[in-house]
Amino acid sequence: MSNVIVGCPKCGSQNVRVVSDVTGSTKGFGAGKGCLGYICFGPIGLLCGLLGMGEGRTKTTTYRVCGNCGARFK
């Protein structure tokens, strides 16, 4: 990254900071999928369904915030 000073497009201020938001989500074990796995594959299907429990995704969003007017921009 370069050290370029970016001014606020709304008020022109140089008092700008970079903010990073990290959000995540997890997917849980569905009873329907577990039952279907058990019906199709027996206990092995149920165990395979349990292995996927708690997997998730993380998303990072980076933007700038003006310290004077509070405008958010990229």
N, C-alpha and C positions, 0 to 999 in steps of 0.2 A: 504494500500500500504506500502511496505517496502522502506526504504531509501537506496537502493542499487545504488552505483555509476556505471553507465554503460559507458564504453569507446567507442569511435568511432571505428567501424569496419574497416574504411578506413585508418585513420591515427593514431589511438590509443590514441588520446587526451581525457582528462577527462573534457574538456570544452564543455559540452553537456547540452542543455536545452530542456525541454518538451514543445511542442506546441500543442494546441487543435484548430482545425478548425471546426466551426459550419456552416453548410449549410442548407438551407431550400427551400422548394418549395411549391407553392400553386396551387390549381386547381381552375380554374374559372368556371363560369356558361356557359355552352354551349347552344347556341341558338337552335341547333338541338334537344338536350335533353329536353329543355323547351317546344318546340313545340310538341314533341312527348308526353310529360306528359300532355300538354293541350288537345291534341287530345284524349288521352286515358281516362283521368280523369277529364277534364275540368279545371276550375280555381284552384281547389285543387292540381292538378298535377303540375301546373305552380308554385304555392307557395312552394310545396315540393322541386322542383328543385332549387328554390332560397335559401332555407334553407341550402343547401350544399355549397353555394358559399363561397370561401375564406378559406376552410379547407386546411391544409397542413401537411407536414412532416418535421421533423428536424433530421439531421444526424450529429453526432459528430465524428470526426476522430482525434485520438491522435497519435503523432509521435515525434521522437527526432531529433534535428538538431545540428550538430557539429559547434561550434563557430569558429573553425580554418579553416576547409576545406569546410564547408557548406553541407556536406553529410546529407541526410535524411534517417532515418531508424526507425524501430519499437522497 
